Amino acid sequence: MTGTVKWFNDAKGFGFITPEEGGKDIFCHHSAIKATGQRSLQ
């Protein structure tokens, strides 16, 4: 899945991604970010 970060709240650790293929925005929690030590999206 690829998309664009719509918004991400660093303090709360979650946000939404708009998928490139269209459809509803997808919820993203910091625990789902696979990069080591990352807790945010830009």
Helices and strands as residue ranges (DSSP letters): E 3-9, E 14-19, E 26-29, G 30-32
